[in-house]
Amino acid sequence: MKKNAERKTAAHYQKIVYWSDEDGCYVGQCPALFLGGVHGDKEIVVYSELCQIVEQHLAILRADGNTPPASDMQEYSGKLTLRIKPALHRALALRAKANGDSLTGQIERTLAKALT
């Protein structure tokens, strides 16, 4: 049994605090553990409460005999296997070539742009 599987703490999980125009307040979430979140007017208070809730959530999982889910803060290789339709593959390759770019570079920039 892996030691870290049982003793994960809030520090092992990504916590996100952001301003929500829709809610008119800061929202804190821990996507790897639960969908809900913490709301408040002060970013630091929301983060602090979120850390406490994550610790409580992990304690409840352990008390119920459940293993906490894998941490979402793992390292990634940067390799991605992707299956797409041949026509899309061709279109992307032609676009990359027209831009003087590699297919990988074209896809990486397109994905990065989609996140912003």
Residue, then its C-alpha position, 0 to 999 in steps of 0.5 A: m500500500k502506498k503511504n501517500a494514498e492514506r495520508k494525503t492532506a489539503a496540500h496535495y490537492q489543487k485549490i482554486v479561488y477566483w472572482s465570480d461576477e455572476d455571484g458577486c464574490y470569491v469562489g473557492q473550489c477543489p475540483a478533484l474532491f468535490l463540485g461545490g465550493v466556498h463563497g465569500d467577500k475576501e479572497i484569503v478567507v475563502y482560501s483558508e476556509l477551502c483548505q479547512i473543508v478539504e481537510q475535513h473532506l479527506a478525514i470523512l473519507r478516511a473515517d468511512g474507510n475510503t481512500p482519497p482520490a488521486s491528487d490532481m497535482q501530478e506531473y504530466s509528460g507533455k505527451l498526448t495521444l489524440r484520435i481525430k477524424p482524418a479530414l481534421h488531421r489533414a486540415l490541421a496539418l495544412r494550416a500548420k504548414a501554411n503558417g510555417d509551423s509544425l503540427t504539434g506547435q499549431i495544436e499546442r497554440t490552438l489549445a492554449k488559446a482555447l483556455t484563455 
